[in-house]
Amino acid sequence: MADENVIEQTRTVFKKHNLRITAQRHIILAYLASHPTHPTVEMIKTGLNRKLPNLGSATIYNTLNTLVEHGIVIELQNGDGSTHYDYFEHHHYHAICDNCGKITDIAFKDYPKLENELQKQAESLSGYAISSDEIAVHGLCPECQIKLNFHR
C-alpha cells in the first residue's frame, strides 16, 4: 500500500511541475521518496539495480539534475566530497555530522512560527525577497559523540 502511495505521489509531483513522466524519472523519484537516507548517485544505482539493471549513472545524474532544477530534489554536500540527494516534498533543514557524514532531517512542521521568523529575519538582514532556503547545520551526531567521548 505504501508503494502505491509513493507511485501516486510521484505522478502528482511530475504533473504539478509539468514534467513528462518517464520510467527513469518515475523510478528515481519513487526511490528518493521511499528512501529518506540522502543517497548518492551510486547508492541510487545500487538500490535500483534489481529493477533496472541497465540504468546508467549518466541517466541518474541527468534525471537528478532535472529534478533539482525544478526544486523537487535538492543536492547536499556532507563534507566528504560526495553529493547526496534529498526529495524535498516537505520543507526541512539538515544536520550534517562532521565526523561520519551522516545527514539528518530537521522538520519544523511543529514550529512553523520559528521557520517563518528565520525567513523574515533573513529577508530583513539581506534585503532579499527570499523564495526558498536550504539550511544545514554541522556538528557531531549522537553516535559520533559517544564514539569520540564528546562532552558539552
C-alpha positions as CSV (number, residue, x, y, z in Angstrom):
1,M,0.0,0.0,0.0
2,A,2.8,2.4,0.8
3,D,4.3,1.7,-2.6
4,E,1.0,2.7,-4.2
5,N,1.0,6.0,-2.3
6,V,4.6,6.7,-3.5
7,I,3.6,5.9,-7.1
8,E,0.6,8.3,-6.9
9,Q,2.6,10.9,-5.1
10,T,5.4,10.9,-7.7
11,R,2.8,11.2,-10.6
12,T,1.3,14.2,-8.8
13,V,4.7,15.9,-8.4
14,F,5.5,15.4,-12.1
15,K,2.1,16.8,-13.2
16,K,2.5,19.8,-10.8
17,H,5.8,20.7,-12.3
18,N,4.7,20.0,-15.9
19,L,7.4,17.3,-16.3
20,R,7.0,14.4,-18.6
21,I,6.8,11.1,-16.7
22,T,9.5,8.7,-18.0
23,A,10.2,5.4,-16.4
24,Q,13.6,6.5,-15.3
25,R,12.3,9.8,-13.7
26,H,9.5,7.9,-12.0
27,I,11.6,5.2,-10.5
28,I,14.3,7.5,-9.4
29,L,11.9,9.9,-7.7
30,A,10.0,7.0,-6.2
31,Y,13.3,5.7,-4.8
32,L,14.1,9.0,-3.2
33,A,10.6,9.4,-1.8
34,S,10.7,6.0,-0.2
35,H,14.4,6.1,1.0
36,P,14.9,9.3,3.1
37,T,18.6,8.4,3.5
38,H,20.0,11.1,1.4
39,P,21.6,8.7,-1.2
40,T,24.4,9.4,-3.6
41,V,24.1,8.5,-7.3
42,E,26.0,5.2,-6.7
43,M,23.6,4.4,-3.8
44,I,20.6,5.0,-6.1
45,K,22.2,2.9,-8.8
46,T,22.8,0.0,-6.4
47,G,19.4,0.3,-4.9
48,L,17.7,0.2,-8.3
49,N,19.9,-2.4,-9.9
50,R,17.5,-5.2,-9.4
51,K,14.5,-3.3,-11.0
52,L,16.6,-1.6,-13.8
53,P,19.9,-3.3,-14.2
54,N,20.7,-1.2,-17.3
55,L,20.1,2.1,-15.6
56,G,23.4,4.0,-16.0
57,S,25.0,6.7,-13.8
58,A,24.6,9.3,-16.5
59,T,20.9,8.7,-16.7
60,I,20.6,9.0,-12.9
61,Y,22.7,12.2,-12.9
62,N,20.6,13.8,-15.7
63,T,17.4,12.8,-14.0
64,L,18.5,14.2,-10.7
65,N,19.7,17.5,-12.4
66,T,16.2,17.9,-13.9
67,L,14.6,17.3,-10.5
68,V,17.0,19.7,-8.8
69,E,16.3,22.4,-11.5
70,H,12.5,22.1,-10.7
71,G,13.0,22.3,-7.0
72,I,11.7,18.7,-6.4
73,V,15.1,17.4,-5.2
74,I,18.0,19.2,-3.5
75,E,21.7,18.4,-3.5
76,L,23.5,18.1,-0.2
77,Q,27.3,18.1,0.5
78,N,28.3,16.3,3.6
79,G,32.0,17.2,3.6
80,D,33.4,14.0,2.1
81,G,33.2,15.4,-1.5
82,S,30.2,13.4,-2.5
83,T,26.9,14.8,-3.5
84,H,23.8,13.4,-1.8
85,Y,20.2,13.9,-2.9
86,D,17.0,14.6,-0.9
87,Y,13.4,14.6,-2.1
88,F,12.2,17.9,-0.9
89,E,8.4,17.3,-0.7
90,H,8.1,18.9,2.8
91,H,10.4,21.8,3.6
92,H,13.0,20.8,6.2
93,Y,16.6,21.6,7.2
94,H,19.5,19.3,7.7
95,A,22.0,18.4,10.4
96,I,25.3,17.1,9.0
97,C,27.8,15.2,11.1
98,D,31.3,16.5,10.6
99,N,32.8,13.2,11.6
100,C,30.9,10.4,9.8
101,G,29.0,12.5,7.2
102,K,25.5,11.3,8.3
103,I,22.7,13.7,7.2
104,T,19.6,14.0,9.4
105,D,16.4,15.8,8.5
106,I,15.1,18.5,10.8
107,A,11.5,19.3,10.2
108,F,9.9,22.5,11.7
109,K,6.4,21.3,11.0
110,D,5.6,21.6,14.7
111,Y,7.3,25.0,14.9
112,P,6.0,27.0,11.9
113,K,6.5,30.3,13.7
114,L,10.2,29.6,14.1
115,E,10.6,28.7,10.4
116,N,8.7,31.9,9.4
117,E,10.7,34.0,11.8
118,L,14.0,32.7,10.3
119,Q,12.9,33.6,6.8
120,K,11.7,37.1,7.9
121,Q,15.0,37.8,9.7
122,A,17.0,36.7,6.6
123,E,14.9,39.0,4.4
124,S,15.3,41.9,6.8
125,L,19.1,41.4,7.2
126,S,19.8,40.8,3.5
127,G,17.1,42.9,1.7
128,Y,16.3,39.9,-0.4
129,A,12.8,38.7,-1.2
130,I,13.5,35.1,-0.3
131,S,11.7,32.5,-2.2
132,S,13.3,29.4,-0.7
133,D,16.0,28.3,1.7
134,E,18.2,25.3,2.3
135,I,19.7,25.4,5.8
136,A,22.2,22.9,7.1
137,V,23.8,22.9,10.5
138,H,27.0,21.0,11.2
139,G,28.2,19.2,14.3
140,L,28.6,15.7,15.7
141,C,25.8,13.1,15.5
142,P,24.8,11.3,18.7
143,E,26.7,8.2,17.7
144,C,29.9,10.1,17.0
145,Q,29.6,12.0,20.2
146,I,29.6,8.6,22.0
147,K,32.4,7.2,19.8
148,L,34.6,10.3,20.3
149,N,33.7,10.6,24.0
150,F,32.4,14.2,23.3
151,H,31.0,16.2,26.2
152,R,29.4,19.6,26.0
